[in-house]
Amino acid sequence: MIEEMPMITVGLLLFGLSLMQATTPTPLPCGCQADADVVKPAIPRPENFPVCCAPLYATVAVLVGPDGKVEKTSIYKSSGDLSFDMASIRAARESTYKAKIVDCHPVEGIVYFKTLIVAGTPPPQALAATPTPSCPPTVALQSNDIDTAATS
């Protein structure tokens, strides 16, 4: 039995194992602190966080039937503001559309209805009260509000 002990000790030393280090950690002196850096907290912004003074964008997917009537609407890309998203859906439903034509026949199609509001935009009542210009604009106006996409 005495002869076996040195062999075990030699085996432990060859593999770099030490039972003493594993069982007793080195204590820190009193008043000593571990090395640490101050890290600023990363605070995630929730999706429904109220945005002030920033433009709001929302995209509504509108399924238009062969008769040109709205069959279904859903939020394709949310603005993060529920009331603005609901107003965007309402505006998309109240708009008029033409059916998609494939091989000379009207078919269902998806229209992406984009809405935007910018800080300082007057309410719709104020926009309706503004007078119309006495002469027509000299350049053609282009609408970037509505994009069409094919359904597959």
For each residue, the residues with C-beta under 8 A, 3 or more apart:
1: 4 5
2: 5
3: 6 7
4: 1 7 8
5: 1 2 8 9
6: 3 9 10
7: 3 4 10 11
8: 4 5 11 12
9: 5 6 12 13
10: 6 7 13 14
11: 7 8 14 15
12: 8 9 15 17 18 19
13: 9 10 16 17
14: 10 11
15: 11 12
16: 13
17: 12 13
18: 12 21 22
19: 12 22 23
20: 23 24
21: 18 24
22: 18 19
23: 19 20
24: 20 21
25:
26:
27:
28: 32 34
29: 32
30:
31:
32: 28 29
33: 36
34: 28
35:
36: 33
37:
38:
39:
40:
41:
42:
43:
44:
45: 49
46: 49
47: 78 80
48: 80 81 82
49: 45 46 80
50: 81
51: 54 56 79 80 81
52: 119
53: 119
54: 51 119
55: 116 117 118 119
56: 51 79 80 81 84 115 116 117
57: 77 79 114 115 116
58: 75 77 78 79 84 85 88 114 115
59: 75 76 77 88 112 113 114 115
60: 73 74 75 76 88 89 91 92 112 113 114 115
61: 73 74 75 76 110 111 112 113
62: 70 72 73 92 93 95 97 110 111 112 113
63: 70 71 72 73 108 109 110
64: 68 69 70 71 97 98 99 100 108 109 110 111
65: 68 69 70 71 99 108
66: 99 105 106 107 108
67: 99 106
68: 64 65 96 97 98 99 106
69: 64 65 97
70: 62 63 64 65 73 92 93 95 97
71: 63 64 65 108
72: 62 63
73: 60 61 62 63 70 89 92 93
74: 60 61 89
75: 58 59 60 61 78 85 88 89
76: 59 60 61 112
77: 57 58 59
78: 47 58 75 85
79: 51 56 57 58 84 85 88 115
80: 47 48 49 51 56
81: 48 50 51 56 84 85
82: 48 85 86
83: 86 87
84: 56 58 79 81 87 88 115 117
85: 58 75 78 79 81 82 88 89
86: 82 83 89 90
87: 83 84 90 91 115
88: 58 59 60 75 79 84 85 91 92 113 115
89: 60 73 74 75 85 86 92 93
90: 86 87 93 94
91: 60 87 88 94 95 113 115
92: 60 62 70 73 88 89 95 113 115
93: 62 70 73 89 90
94: 90 91
95: 62 70 91 92 113 146
96: 68
97: 62 64 68 69 70 111
98: 64 68
99: 64 65 66 67 68 106 107 108 109
100: 64 106 107 108 109 148 150 151
101: 104 105 106 107
102: 105 107
103:
104: 101
105: 66 101 102
106: 66 67 68 99 100 101
107: 66 99 100 101 102
108: 63 64 65 66 71 99 100 151
109: 63 64 99 100 148 149 150 151
110: 61 62 63 64 148 149 150 151
111: 61 62 64 97 146 147 148 149
112: 59 60 61 62 76 146 147 148 149
113: 59 60 61 62 88 91 92 95 145 146
114: 57 58 59 60 144 145 146 147
115: 56 57 58 59 60 79 84 87 88 91 92 145
116: 55 56 57
117: 55 56 84 121
118: 55 121
119: 52 53 54 55
120:
121: 117 118
122: 126 127
123: 126 127
124: 127 128
125: 128 129
126: 122 123 129 130
127: 122 123 124 130
128: 124 125
129: 125 126
130: 126 127
131:
132:
133: 136 137
134:
135:
136: 133
137: 133 141
138:
139:
140:
141: 137
142:
143: 146
144: 114
145: 113 114 115
146: 95 111 112 113 114 143
147: 111 112 114
148: 100 109 110 111 112
149: 109 110 111 112
150: 100 109 110
151: 100 108 109 110
152:
